[in-house]
Amino acid sequence: MVPALASVLGSEMRSLAVVVGGLLLVGGVALVVVADQQRASDVAAVQAEIQRIEQQLDSSGEENLELAEKLTVLRSQIAEQDTKLADTTGFLK
């Protein structure tokens, strides 16, 4: 091969390698950006789900307190009825 031709081909190959390397670098950066956006989106979705569950737990807690109050009243009524039923002498009417 002629030395002048070899230096031209080598120069073109170097230029091609630089261009391909640059494209790979840009593609890699784009991939990292997209992956980071996806991760941020996933984190936001998880935080929203946590917030929804916390609200649900809070409302459940309030409902449980209301039911506990009703249960206390019912237990008091049952205790009174048991006392009346246990009075065999009739003095507690």
C-alpha positions in Angstrom: 0.0 0.0 0.0 1.2 3.5 -0.7 2.2 5.4 2.5 0.2 8.5 1.6 -2.9 6.4 1.1 -2.3 4.6 4.4 -2.1 7.9 6.3 -5.3 9.2 4.7 -7.2 6.0 5.6 -5.8 6.1 9.1 -6.9 9.6 9.5 -10.4 8.7 8.3 -10.5 5.7 10.7 -9.5 8.0 13.6 -12.2 10.5 12.7 -14.8 7.7 12.4 -13.7 6.3 15.8 -14.0 9.8 17.4 -17.5 10.2 15.9 -18.6 6.7 17.0 -17.2 7.3 20.4 -19.0 10.6 20.7 -22.3 9.0 19.6 -21.8 6.3 22.2 -21.1 8.9 24.9 -24.2 10.9 24.0 -26.3 7.7 23.9 -24.9 6.7 27.4 -25.7 10.1 28.8 -29.3 10.0 27.4 -29.7 6.5 28.9 -28.6 7.7 32.3 -31.0 10.7 32.2 -33.9 8.5 31.2 -33.1 6.0 33.9 -32.9 8.8 36.5 -36.2 10.2 35.4 -37.8 6.8 35.7 -36.3 6.3 39.2 -37.6 9.7 40.3 -41.1 8.8 38.9 -41.0 5.5 40.8 -40.0 7.3 44.0 -42.8 9.8 43.6 -45.3 6.9 43.1 -44.1 5.1 46.2 -44.4 8.3 48.3 -47.9 8.9 47.0 -48.9 5.3 48.0 -47.4 5.7 51.4 -49.3 8.9 51.9 -52.6 7.2 50.8 -52.0 4.3 53.3 -51.2 6.7 56.1 -54.5 8.5 55.5 -56.3 5.3 55.4 -54.7 4.2 58.7 -55.7 7.6 60.3 -59.3 7.2 59.3 -59.3 3.6 60.5 -58.0 4.7 63.8 -60.8 7.3 64.2 -63.3 4.6 63.3 -61.8 2.2 65.8 -62.2 4.9 68.6 -65.8 5.4 67.7 -66.4 1.6 67.8 -64.6 1.3 71.1 -66.9 3.9 72.6 -69.9 2.0 71.4 -68.5 -1.2 72.7 -67.9 0.3 76.1 -71.6 1.4 76.3 -72.8 -2.0 75.2 -70.6 -3.8 77.8 -72.0 -1.5 80.5 -75.5 -2.4 79.4 -74.6 -6.1 79.4 -73.1 -5.8 82.9 -76.3 -4.2 84.2 -78.5 -6.9 82.7 -76.2 -9.6 84.1 -76.6 -8.0 87.5 -80.4 -8.0 87.2 -80.4 -11.6 86.1 -78.1 -12.7 88.9 -80.4 -11.1 91.5 -82.5 -14.1 92.6 -84.0 -12.3 95.6 -85.6 -9.5 93.7 -84.2 -6.7 95.9 -82.3 -4.9 93.1 -85.4 -4.1 90.9 
